[in-house]
């Protein structure tokens, strides 16, 4: 019986194409927590479709849970992108919980938000 980390790769849904326009961006988000709950932070990077960085975002959260930090990171990035006028946003994160809950599916590790 193995007790180490799983060697199975996470399932990744096929990513929808985003329109190649100035209205599209990629949001990479992550939250972190030292202890759970513990001192937490949220961060996001907004990129153009070619991968170039538009913005680095971060927020100190005080004492929260890891899940709260992950959600705050997503919200931080979405607010920034929406305020800058982006209409097509691909949000990518490593939190299965956040991705599952936001997307409403049971096998999505990367989520796509288009509004």
Buried (B, 14 or more C-beta within 10 A) or exposed (E): EEEEEEEEEEEEBEEEEBEEEEEBBBBBBBBBBEEEBBBBBBBBBBBEBEEEEBBEBEBEBEEBBBBBBBBBBBBBBBEBBEEEEBBBBBBBBBBBEBBBEBBEEEEBBBBBBEE
